[in-house]
Amino acid sequence: MSPWSRQPSRPALPSLILARKGNSVSKEAGSVRKSGGRLRVAAAIGIFSLFACGAAIGQAVEISGSTEGGAFYRIAVPEGWMPADGLVIWNHGYSAFPLNPAVDLGPLAELQLSEGYAVAASSYRQNHWALFDTVDDLRELVEVFESQFGEPDEIFLSGLSMGGLVTAQAIEKGHLGNVVGALPVCGILSAGVRWWDQLLDHRLIYDFVCGDVPGGAIPGGAEGLPFPRPPGYDPAPTNPFLVLLALETCVGGVFDPTAPRSPEQQERMDRMKELTGVSELFVWFNMFFATFGIDDLVHDKFGGHNPLDNSDVVYDDPDLDAGIARVSAHRPSRRQLIKYFSPKGGNRVRGVKIVSLHTDKDGTVLVEAEGEYADIVSPARLTTGVVVEDVPSHCGFSPGELAGGWEALRAWVAGGSRPDGEDLQQSCEAAVAGGLLPGPCRIDPDYHIGDLDDRVPPRGPCG
């Protein structure tokens, strides 16, 4: 039962979109954090439109702590919340850093709280690739929530980047309760192993292009480099600055993108872009995952057994095929990586409605991953919106685009028709026109998602 009693107050569609300003005082687990303040209200027309007027929602109660499995959690609940008001679970993306009790509730938390939802999030018990235990982390998060506030009638899931795959995993395997909707954004929605295949290729292509450049070689190869850890940790960590320095030596533009490159640096940068298929930003950005991330995967998660493989890959370049290093996976480890996690879709999605957002030029989580997910999830359960960028980014959505996706999902779950790309764009435009959420709005209803195999060459029978 809820510790408070009141009738559910979240309005039916047309919905209310509430933008709140407030202040907060935090304490450790076992006590609460309260937030309160003035609101500006937006009333819905169609999916929604916005106008400003005064309102009040009272205060929110916030608790935090750690679960039995060792993950930190944070839960925020509007005062007077009841089970019919629902719960949103936010799933964060990839993090190499030690677990932090200051858990983020996601970019839409203020909006969702103002609409009457409770919002909760887990740090996960593992850092880096956390999919091995995230189902248990979210179950324990829900158990804590229910013990304090009661069982929610409806649960929404949302997550960014790796958190998008955590969201897909929770839909299929979480058994968290009545999950009715999901909003993955820039999510790794193909099999997770395909993302790691992309990073292995990126790492070995760098060696192919830069391995013989004095000062440009990066050690570690297909087994990666140890990320900074507490003193005394074996193996000794590698200073990330040394990786950036090698990149600067080989391709330039890392420390100052406006600085002129030598002709040789420009030639190597052009070659990296050609062979990896990503823009200049991601040539160096992806090296974080392709060095420190691979090290954690191989040595921490799989005990020194490499789950990655390019032994039978045919690359679309004869020189690369002849010169790239070849790696054969430890097959049991690769099967485990495929298991944690590869979405299966189909009946496993059950009654969940999913709105997925992606940027078209993302070079870390390729937009083609959305096509892989659309191949296994019924169109009646999935809408995909692609933001067309002028400047490439990873997860570079505007607040209006994120809110537009969220409100379209809410309306769909509440009984509205399945939104399409045009609906998502109009939702964003309405939010921005109301002056409460900044744009731009760049969702292209006619965007064609390509084949992931054209970006990440497929490998043999184990993945």
HUKA-V803022 format. One record per residue. N is the residue number from 0. OMEGA is omega in radians with two decimals (* if undefined). Layout:
N|OMEGA ; N|OMEGA
//
This chain:
0|3.10 ; 1|3.08 ; 2|3.08 ; 3|3.11 ; 4|2.97 ; 5|3.09 ; 6|3.11 ; 7|-3.06 ; 8|-3.13 ; 9|-3.02 ; 10|2.98 ; 11|3.10 ; 12|-0.03 ; 13|-3.01 ; 14|2.99 ; 15|3.08 ; 16|-2.98 ; 17|3.07 ; 18|-2.97 ; 19|2.93 ; 20|-3.11 ; 21|3.09 ; 22|-3.07 ; 23|3.02 ; 24|-3.04 ; 25|3.04 ; 26|-3.12 ; 27|3.11 ; 28|-3.05 ; 29|3.00 ; 30|-3.01 ; 31|2.99 ; 32|-3.10 ; 33|3.10 ; 34|3.11 ; 35|3.12 ; 36|3.14 ; 37|-3.13 ; 38|2.87 ; 39|-2.95 ; 40|3.06 ; 41|3.13 ; 42|-3.02 ; 43|2.94 ; 44|-2.92 ; 45|3.02 ; 46|2.88 ; 47|2.93 ; 48|-2.95 ; 49|2.89 ; 50|-3.05 ; 51|2.99 ; 52|-3.07 ; 53|3.06 ; 54|3.11 ; 55|3.10 ; 56|3.13 ; 57|-3.05 ; 58|3.08 ; 59|3.10 ; 60|-3.11 ; 61|3.06 ; 62|3.11 ; 63|-3.13 ; 64|3.11 ; 65|-3.12 ; 66|3.13 ; 67|-3.13 ; 68|3.09 ; 69|3.09 ; 70|2.99 ; 71|3.08 ; 72|3.04 ; 73|-3.11 ; 74|3.06 ; 75|-3.05 ; 76|3.08 ; 77|3.11 ; 78|-3.12 ; 79|-3.13 ; 80|3.04 ; 81|-3.10 ; 82|-3.14 ; 83|3.14 ; 84|3.03 ; 85|-3.11 ; 86|3.01 ; 87|3.07 ; 88|3.13 ; 89|3.13 ; 90|-3.07 ; 91|-3.11 ; 92|-3.08 ; 93|3.07 ; 94|3.11 ; 95|-2.98 ; 96|3.13 ; 97|-3.14 ; 98|-3.03 ; 99|3.12 ; 100|3.10 ; 101|-3.04 ; 102|3.14 ; 103|3.13 ; 104|3.06 ; 105|-3.02 ; 106|-3.11 ; 107|-3.03 ; 108|-3.12 ; 109|3.10 ; 110|-3.09 ; 111|3.08 ; 112|-3.12 ; 113|3.09 ; 114|3.07 ; 115|3.12 ; 116|2.83 ; 117|-3.14 ; 118|-3.10 ; 119|3.12 ; 120|3.10 ; 121|3.00 ; 122|-2.87 ; 123|-3.13 ; 124|3.11 ; 125|2.94 ; 126|-3.03 ; 127|-3.10 ; 128|-2.92 ; 129|-2.96 ; 130|-3.11 ; 131|-3.05 ; 132|-3.03 ; 133|3.07 ; 134|3.11 ; 135|3.12 ; 136|-3.11 ; 137|3.07 ; 138|3.14 ; 139|3.05 ; 140|3.14 ; 141|3.10 ; 142|3.09 ; 143|-3.14 ; 144|-3.08 ; 145|3.13 ; 146|-3.10 ; 147|-2.96 ; 148|-3.11 ; 149|-3.09 ; 150|-3.14 ; 151|3.10 ; 152|-3.11 ; 153|3.06 ; 154|2.98 ; 155|3.07 ; 156|3.06 ; 157|-3.14 ; 158|-3.04 ; 159|3.04 ; 160|3.05 ; 161|3.09 ; 162|3.01 ; 163|3.09 ; 164|3.01 ; 165|3.11 ; 166|3.12 ; 167|3.11 ; 168|-3.13 ; 169|3.08 ; 170|-3.01 ; 171|-2.97 ; 172|-2.98 ; 173|-3.06 ; 174|-3.05 ; 175|-3.03 ; 176|-3.10 ; 177|3.09 ; 178|-3.05 ; 179|-3.07 ; 180|3.14 ; 181|3.13 ; 182|2.99 ; 183|3.12 ; 184|-3.03 ; 185|-3.00 ; 186|2.98 ; 187|-3.00 ; 188|2.89 ; 189|2.99 ; 190|-3.12 ; 191|-3.13 ; 192|3.11 ; 193|3.08 ; 194|3.11 ; 195|3.04 ; 196|3.09 ; 197|-3.11 ; 198|3.04 ; 199|3.11 ; 200|-3.12 ; 201|-3.12 ; 202|-3.07 ; 203|3.02 ; 204|3.07 ; 205|3.11 ; 206|3.13 ; 207|-3.08 ; 208|-2.93 ; 209|-3.02 ; 210|-3.12 ; 211|3.14 ; 212|3.13 ; 213|-3.11 ; 214|-3.09 ; 215|-3.11 ; 216|3.06 ; 217|-3.12 ; 218|3.03 ; 219|3.12 ; 220|-3.04 ; 221|3.10 ; 222|3.01 ; 223|-3.12 ; 224|3.14 ; 225|3.13 ; 226|3.09 ; 227|-3.11 ; 228|3.11 ; 229|-3.13 ; 230|3.11 ; 231|-3.13 ; 232|3.12 ; 233|0.11 ; 234|3.13 ; 235|-3.10 ; 236|3.07 ; 237|3.10 ; 238|3.13 ; 239|3.13 ; 240|-3.13 ; 241|3.07 ; 242|3.12 ; 243|3.13 ; 244|3.09 ; 245|3.09 ; 246|3.11 ; 247|-3.14 ; 248|-3.06 ; 249|-2.98 ; 250|3.11 ; 251|3.04 ; 252|-3.09 ; 253|-3.09 ; 254|3.12 ; 255|-3.09 ; 256|-3.13 ; 257|-3.11 ; 258|3.13 ; 259|3.05 ; 260|2.95 ; 261|3.09 ; 262|-3.13 ; 263|3.09 ; 264|-3.14 ; 265|3.12 ; 266|3.14 ; 267|3.08 ; 268|3.13 ; 269|3.13 ; 270|3.08 ; 271|3.13 ; 272|-3.13 ; 273|-3.02 ; 274|3.13 ; 275|-3.13 ; 276|3.13 ; 277|-3.12 ; 278|-3.05 ; 279|3.14 ; 280|-3.01 ; 281|3.04 ; 282|3.13 ; 283|-3.10 ; 284|-3.09 ; 285|3.14 ; 286|3.04 ; 287|-3.14 ; 288|-3.06 ; 289|3.05 ; 290|-3.07 ; 291|3.12 ; 292|3.13 ; 293|3.10 ; 294|3.14 ; 295|-3.12 ; 296|-3.06 ; 297|-2.95 ; 298|-3.12 ; 299|-3.06 ; 300|-3.06 ; 301|2.97 ; 302|3.12 ; 303|3.09 ; 304|-3.07 ; 305|3.12 ; 306|-3.01 ; 307|-2.96 ; 308|2.92 ; 309|-3.00 ; 310|-3.09 ; 311|-3.08 ; 312|3.00 ; 313|3.12 ; 314|-3.07 ; 315|3.14 ; 316|-3.07 ; 317|-3.14 ; 318|3.11 ; 319|3.11 ; 320|-3.09 ; 321|-2.96 ; 322|-3.07 ; 323|3.05 ; 324|-3.13 ; 325|-3.09 ; 326|3.05 ; 327|-3.07 ; 328|2.85 ; 329|-2.91 ; 330|3.11 ; 331|3.12 ; 332|3.12 ; 333|3.10 ; 334|3.09 ; 335|3.11 ; 336|3.07 ; 337|-3.13 ; 338|-3.07 ; 339|0.25 ; 340|3.04 ; 341|3.12 ; 342|3.10 ; 343|3.12 ; 344|3.11 ; 345|-3.10 ; 346|-3.13 ; 347|3.12 ; 348|3.08 ; 349|-3.03 ; 350|-3.06 ; 351|3.07 ; 352|-2.96 ; 353|2.94 ; 354|-3.10 ; 355|-3.13 ; 356|3.12 ; 357|3.00 ; 358|-2.96 ; 359|-3.04 ; 360|3.10 ; 361|3.13 ; 362|3.09 ; 363|3.01 ; 364|-2.98 ; 365|-3.13 ; 366|3.13 ; 367|3.04 ; 368|3.10 ; 369|3.10 ; 370|3.07 ; 371|-3.13 ; 372|3.14 ; 373|3.12 ; 374|-3.05 ; 375|3.13 ; 376|-3.12 ; 377|3.06 ; 378|3.10 ; 379|-3.10 ; 380|-2.99 ; 381|2.94 ; 382|-3.14 ; 383|3.07 ; 384|-3.12 ; 385|3.09 ; 386|3.14 ; 387|-3.02 ; 388|2.91 ; 389|-3.13 ; 390|-3.10 ; 391|3.09 ; 392|2.91 ; 393|3.11 ; 394|-3.09 ; 395|3.13 ; 396|2.97 ; 397|3.06 ; 398|3.13 ; 399|3.12 ; 400|3.11 ; 401|3.14 ; 402|3.10 ; 403|3.09 ; 404|-3.14 ; 405|-3.10 ; 406|3.07 ; 407|3.09 ; 408|3.11 ; 409|-3.11 ; 410|3.13 ; 411|3.13 ; 412|-3.12 ; 413|3.08 ; 414|3.10 ; 415|3.13 ; 416|3.10 ; 417|3.14 ; 418|3.01 ; 419|-3.11 ; 420|3.11 ; 421|3.09 ; 422|3.13 ; 423|3.11 ; 424|3.14 ; 425|3.08 ; 426|3.11 ; 427|-3.12 ; 428|3.13 ; 429|3.13 ; 430|-3.11 ; 431|-3.14 ; 432|3.12 ; 433|3.06 ; 434|-3.10 ; 435|-3.09 ; 436|-3.13 ; 437|3.05 ; 438|0.14 ; 439|3.05 ; 440|-2.95 ; 441|-3.10 ; 442|-3.10 ; 443|-3.10 ; 444|-3.05 ; 445|-3.09 ; 446|3.11 ; 447|3.13 ; 448|-3.10 ; 449|-3.08 ; 450|-3.14 ; 451|3.13 ; 452|3.10 ; 453|3.13 ; 454|-3.14 ; 455|-3.09 ; 456|3.13 ; 457|3.08 ; 458|-2.91 ; 459|-2.94 ; 460|3.14 ; 461|3.07 ; 462|*
//
